[in-house]
Amino acid sequence: MRLAGKPCFSMTEKELFRVYQNRRVLITGGLGFIGSNLAQVLVRQAGARVCLIDNEAPHCGSNIRNLDGIEKDAEVLLGDIGDADLVRPVVRNVEIIFNLAGSISHIDSMTHPHQDLHANAGAHLSLLDTCRRENPGVRILYAGTRQVYGRPCSLPVDESHPACPVDFNGVHKLLGEGYHFLYASLCGLRPTCLRLTNTYGPRQLLHHPRQGFVGWFIRQALLGEELQLFGGGHQLRDFNFVDDVVAAMLLAAVSENAIGKIYNLGSGAAVSIRNFVETLLTVCPGLTFRDIDFPSERRSIDIGSYYADCSRIRADLGWEAATPLEEGLRKTLHFYRDNRSAYMMPR
């Protein structure tokens, strides 16, 4: 992984990794997509002492193969972050928590709102209360989502944009975010929130489309299937390669300047979903796609066009996305072609 930008606190990639060396780090949702990529970097390149907690929720992306190469070096606890007895001994001794656990499926949140409430709010409330009791000054990086903004009033969207989510997932993620900052005022917890958007790359769930179109389109590309574009695919989006997201997390979690702040992540360049597909076709020649009507259950929670203003994180941390879309897609497809049996599960 190469870090993007030049952090304003004058830290090189090598210096940043040195900061994490031998530090005790907890990653919630650690067997999932972003959590496992973060764990790979922290163990392989930074030499951190990493513990992962994951509840292996069905259909959420947990995969033990995501730890290939570091499985002997990272401690793994299987269970829910809402289980205080499980997390208490770990929370007591860690210096940094990367809180990435939760559900990201907008569709599932609408059909199972109580499950989504627990995954994205209730369990986090329990985790934070355990932090209050056992380690109130712990540094915590929370993975939020652009979904909290809902349908943008203006573009690009900066952090001052009103929060008006259009589905239960956005509501519950906003609630989880609020818990982190409330506990900061109550007990001195030191949180930072990154609002993510369309992260893609190796170790991503591929076997169903309910976590967004990116992983599903990549699966279809690998299988040579025809892609379907809802309503012509003219909505604009940001896309972040997972290495860039991991870099932002590593920077934010050790920057004093980031404590108590919310940051948007984004690519710095809006791309239509149609252009995303056309770029995928460049990487996978011979693929085909067609336009279809927007399904009603998806149209009702679609946010239209969204792309982020990332000037705050660029100013504070020097972070900006470094991986062009075509390059990121090539790296992603190369990974899955080499690891097909572990990720190409049946639908």
Legacy VTK file of the C-alpha trace (Angstrom):
# vtk DataFile Version 3.0
C-alpha trace
ASCII
DATASET POLYDATA
POINTS 347 float
0.000 0.000 0.000
1.190 3.504 -0.809
-0.261 6.388 1.167
-1.804 9.230 -0.811
-0.978 12.860 -0.294
1.514 14.484 2.069
0.082 14.548 5.598
0.130 18.008 7.120
1.827 16.575 10.212
4.831 15.735 7.987
4.667 11.969 8.371
5.930 9.608 5.700
4.429 6.182 5.129
7.385 4.583 6.899
6.997 6.942 9.864
3.277 6.238 10.052
3.830 2.495 10.157
6.407 3.027 12.888
3.746 4.778 14.985
1.667 1.589 14.879
4.527 -0.789 15.602
3.687 -2.969 18.608
0.605 -0.887 19.397
-2.465 -2.765 20.595
-5.216 -2.308 18.022
-8.782 -3.634 17.894
-10.688 -3.917 14.613
-14.405 -4.612 14.870
-15.835 -6.295 11.787
-12.300 -7.501 11.222
-13.121 -10.478 9.005
-15.031 -8.273 6.592
-13.935 -6.367 3.520
-12.367 -3.148 4.819
-11.477 -4.524 8.249
-9.411 -7.356 6.827
-7.574 -5.086 4.393
-6.742 -2.821 7.333
-5.578 -5.825 9.364
-3.326 -6.992 6.531
-1.519 -3.631 6.484
-1.299 -3.293 10.271
0.175 -6.775 10.681
2.359 -7.094 7.576
3.687 -3.557 7.214
3.251 -1.853 10.569
3.901 -4.689 13.001
0.905 -3.824 15.183
-0.597 -6.208 17.738
-4.009 -6.736 16.195
-7.175 -8.238 17.638
-10.262 -8.722 15.463
-13.864 -9.129 16.568
-16.443 -10.376 14.087
-19.878 -11.908 14.532
-19.780 -13.680 11.140
-23.238 -12.338 10.303
-24.600 -14.168 7.248
-24.411 -12.310 3.941
-22.330 -9.427 5.366
-18.919 -10.296 3.928
-17.156 -12.025 6.809
-14.637 -14.488 5.360
-11.826 -16.221 7.236
-9.871 -16.364 3.970
-9.549 -12.580 4.221
-6.832 -13.221 6.804
-4.682 -15.416 4.557
-1.066 -14.723 5.398
-1.713 -13.150 8.814
-3.956 -15.744 10.441
-1.213 -16.710 12.925
-0.401 -13.115 13.815
-3.840 -11.645 14.480
-6.051 -12.662 17.395
-9.621 -13.403 16.313
-12.661 -13.296 18.593
-15.952 -14.505 17.173
-18.974 -12.737 18.590
-21.023 -9.561 18.713
-19.532 -6.226 19.778
-22.683 -5.787 21.841
-21.535 -8.651 24.093
-19.870 -6.765 26.954
-18.371 -9.924 28.457
-16.608 -10.652 25.162
-15.271 -7.177 24.446
-14.440 -6.034 27.992
-11.014 -7.732 28.334
-9.970 -6.513 24.882
-11.210 -2.933 25.213
-9.435 -2.615 28.550
-6.017 -3.071 26.944
-6.153 -1.531 23.467
-4.854 1.866 22.403
-6.808 2.308 19.154
-10.157 0.911 18.031
-11.124 0.822 14.376
-14.878 0.404 14.700
-15.943 -1.001 11.334
-18.623 -3.479 12.410
-22.129 -3.154 11.032
-24.407 -3.813 8.104
-24.226 -1.769 4.904
-27.181 -3.175 2.984
-29.789 -0.513 2.302
-32.233 -3.103 0.931
-31.867 -5.405 3.941
-32.350 -2.485 6.307
-35.767 -1.838 4.800
-36.900 -5.457 5.157
-35.258 -6.132 8.551
-35.053 -2.747 10.302
-34.693 -4.165 13.824
-31.687 -6.253 12.801
-30.154 -3.204 11.171
-30.833 -1.138 14.298
-28.859 -3.600 16.411
-26.004 -3.980 13.928
-25.494 -0.248 13.331
-26.633 1.373 16.583
-27.511 -0.899 19.513
-24.353 -2.989 19.420
-22.247 0.166 19.104
-23.956 1.731 22.098
-22.951 -1.317 24.129
-19.361 -1.209 22.825
-19.018 2.474 23.646
-20.455 2.004 27.112
-17.877 -0.717 27.704
-15.213 1.751 26.570
-16.609 4.296 29.048
-16.216 1.826 31.886
-12.921 0.205 30.914
-10.942 2.639 28.729
-12.666 6.036 28.502
-9.823 7.838 26.719
-9.377 5.268 23.948
-8.832 6.529 20.411
-11.599 5.287 18.086
-12.073 5.533 14.343
-15.678 4.987 13.251
-16.606 3.964 9.711
-19.648 6.044 8.779
-21.392 6.364 5.448
-22.381 8.974 2.910
-25.908 7.508 3.194
-26.567 9.751 6.196
-26.881 12.735 3.837
-29.758 11.229 1.867
-30.539 12.929 -1.442
-28.070 15.814 -1.838
-29.381 19.370 -1.874
-26.239 20.470 -3.739
-23.056 18.953 -5.129
-20.349 18.289 -4.132
-21.470 17.379 -0.621
-19.386 18.690 2.278
-19.646 17.785 5.942
-21.991 20.695 6.707
-24.675 19.277 4.407
-27.863 18.417 6.350
-28.290 14.779 7.344
-31.553 13.457 5.936
-31.235 9.697 5.304
-33.747 7.939 3.044
-33.518 4.424 4.510
-33.163 2.713 7.889
-29.497 1.989 7.243
-28.736 5.702 6.962
-30.817 6.514 10.049
-29.117 3.857 12.143
-25.613 4.726 10.939
-26.277 8.360 11.851
-27.429 7.215 15.281
-24.270 5.138 15.745
-22.198 8.133 14.702
-23.996 10.308 17.237
-23.285 7.828 20.031
-19.550 8.163 19.398
-19.567 11.933 19.742
-21.917 11.893 22.720
-19.557 9.574 24.579
-16.721 11.933 23.680
-18.475 14.669 25.657
-19.525 12.339 28.480
-16.288 10.519 29.231
-13.449 11.764 27.061
-13.642 9.145 24.306
-11.588 10.400 21.323
-13.515 9.584 18.119
-13.115 10.429 14.458
-15.719 9.527 11.834
-14.981 8.846 8.178
-18.051 8.886 5.927
-17.274 6.305 3.254
-18.657 5.979 -0.250
-18.497 3.051 -2.712
-15.331 1.396 -1.471
-14.181 -1.442 -3.728
-11.235 -3.803 -4.042
-9.881 -7.186 -2.903
-11.702 -9.183 -0.211
-15.070 -7.610 -0.974
-18.247 -9.683 -0.786
-19.312 -10.743 -4.286
-22.047 -13.336 -3.995
-25.162 -11.134 -3.765
-26.099 -7.600 -4.898
-27.622 -6.302 -1.661
-24.467 -4.478 -0.547
-24.376 -2.284 -3.622
-23.746 -2.674 -7.306
-19.928 -2.486 -7.304
-19.168 -5.958 -5.948
-22.011 -7.446 -7.949
-20.774 -5.926 -11.221
-17.280 -7.231 -10.490
-18.705 -10.712 -9.947
-20.620 -10.515 -13.218
-17.489 -9.346 -15.012
-15.554 -12.343 -13.689
-18.341 -14.678 -14.847
-18.829 -12.951 -18.208
-22.460 -12.142 -17.452
-24.451 -9.284 -18.906
-24.624 -6.237 -16.629
-27.893 -4.381 -16.021
-28.013 -0.615 -15.558
-30.982 0.821 -13.685
-32.471 3.805 -15.470
-29.486 4.253 -17.752
-26.897 4.561 -14.970
-26.619 8.339 -15.207
-26.332 8.892 -11.438
-22.939 10.294 -10.409
-20.875 8.579 -7.738
-17.507 8.566 -5.933
-15.416 5.398 -5.973
-12.577 4.697 -3.536
-10.122 1.831 -3.871
-9.789 0.087 -0.516
-6.060 0.875 -0.144
-6.894 4.581 -0.198
-9.573 4.092 2.460
-7.157 2.150 4.677
-4.625 4.967 4.289
-7.221 7.515 5.432
-8.078 5.387 8.465
-4.457 4.949 9.486
-3.782 8.667 9.193
-6.939 9.781 10.987
-6.540 7.388 13.914
-3.173 8.839 14.988
-3.756 12.513 14.199
-4.613 14.691 17.190
-6.024 17.189 14.702
-8.682 14.663 13.647
-10.156 14.026 17.107
-13.821 14.954 17.308
-14.156 15.517 13.570
-16.151 14.048 10.698
-14.536 13.634 7.294
-15.939 12.747 3.895
-13.974 10.356 1.724
-14.322 10.468 -2.029
-12.431 10.260 -5.272
-12.282 13.924 -6.145
-13.844 13.109 -9.517
-17.512 12.300 -10.088
-18.118 9.261 -12.290
-21.498 8.108 -13.578
-22.462 4.519 -12.945
-22.576 4.127 -16.712
-18.984 5.355 -16.983
-18.014 2.958 -14.193
-19.397 0.100 -16.292
-17.620 1.371 -19.401
-14.348 1.429 -17.449
-15.013 -2.117 -16.254
-15.526 -3.110 -19.889
-12.115 -1.647 -20.700
-10.583 -3.942 -18.103
-12.761 -6.916 -19.167
-13.212 -6.682 -22.958
-16.198 -8.561 -24.326
-18.606 -7.766 -21.504
-22.044 -6.470 -22.417
-24.627 -4.399 -20.569
-28.161 -3.185 -21.112
-30.478 -0.590 -19.601
-33.488 -1.694 -17.571
-36.187 0.136 -15.626
-35.367 1.107 -12.054
-36.931 -1.479 -9.664
-39.461 0.248 -7.420
-37.954 -1.087 -4.178
-34.611 0.428 -5.125
-35.897 3.671 -6.609
-37.585 4.588 -3.325
-34.242 4.635 -1.473
-31.952 5.752 -4.289
-30.180 9.018 -3.459
-29.646 10.167 -7.046
-26.246 11.682 -7.762
-23.673 12.004 -5.000
-20.048 12.995 -4.861
-18.116 14.409 -1.943
-16.186 17.542 -1.151
-13.055 16.128 0.513
-11.310 19.436 1.167
-11.539 19.061 4.978
-9.569 15.810 5.164
-7.151 17.057 2.537
-6.470 20.197 4.583
-6.233 18.438 7.952
-4.476 15.192 7.018
-3.149 15.654 3.502
-5.219 12.685 2.330
-6.603 12.337 -1.150
-7.521 9.333 -3.253
-4.483 8.084 -5.167
-5.824 5.157 -7.215
-7.488 5.872 -10.575
-10.635 3.845 -11.196
-9.215 1.762 -14.041
-6.105 0.880 -12.038
-8.183 -0.069 -9.009
-10.462 -2.283 -11.077
-7.473 -4.044 -12.665
-5.987 -4.779 -9.233
-9.367 -5.975 -7.967
-10.019 -8.353 -10.846
-6.452 -9.701 -10.652
-6.982 -10.539 -6.968
-10.224 -12.413 -7.591
-8.869 -14.327 -10.549
-6.062 -15.586 -8.306
-8.440 -16.340 -5.396
-11.556 -17.400 -7.237
-12.486 -20.407 -5.095
-12.574 -18.373 -1.868
-14.874 -15.631 -3.119
-17.008 -16.909 -5.984
-19.660 -18.466 -3.788
-23.056 -19.463 -5.182
-25.813 -16.842 -5.211
LINES 1 348
347 0 1 2 3 4 5 6 7 8 9 10 11 12 13 14 15 16 17 18 19 20 21 22 23 24 25 26 27 28 29 30 31 32 33 34 35 36 37 38 39 40 41 42 43 44 45 46 47 48 49 50 51 52 53 54 55 56 57 58 59 60 61 62 63 64 65 66 67 68 69 70 71 72 73 74 75 76 77 78 79 80 81 82 83 84 85 86 87 88 89 90 91 92 93 94 95 96 97 98 99 100 101 102 103 104 105 106 107 108 109 110 111 112 113 114 115 116 117 118 119 120 121 122 123 124 125 126 127 128 129 130 131 132 133 134 135 136 137 138 139 140 141 142 143 144 145 146 147 148 149 150 151 152 153 154 155 156 157 158 159 160 161 162 163 164 165 166 167 168 169 170 171 172 173 174 175 176 177 178 179 180 181 182 183 184 185 186 187 188 189 190 191 192 193 194 195 196 197 198 199 200 201 202 203 204 205 206 207 208 209 210 211 212 213 214 215 216 217 218 219 220 221 222 223 224 225 226 227 228 229 230 231 232 233 234 235 236 237 238 239 240 241 242 243 244 245 246 247 248 249 250 251 252 253 254 255 256 257 258 259 260 261 262 263 264 265 266 267 268 269 270 271 272 273 274 275 276 277 278 279 280 281 282 283 284 285 286 287 288 289 290 291 292 293 294 295 296 297 298 299 300 301 302 303 304 305 306 307 308 309 310 311 312 313 314 315 316 317 318 319 320 321 322 323 324 325 326 327 328 329 330 331 332 333 334 335 336 337 338 339 340 341 342 343 344 345 346
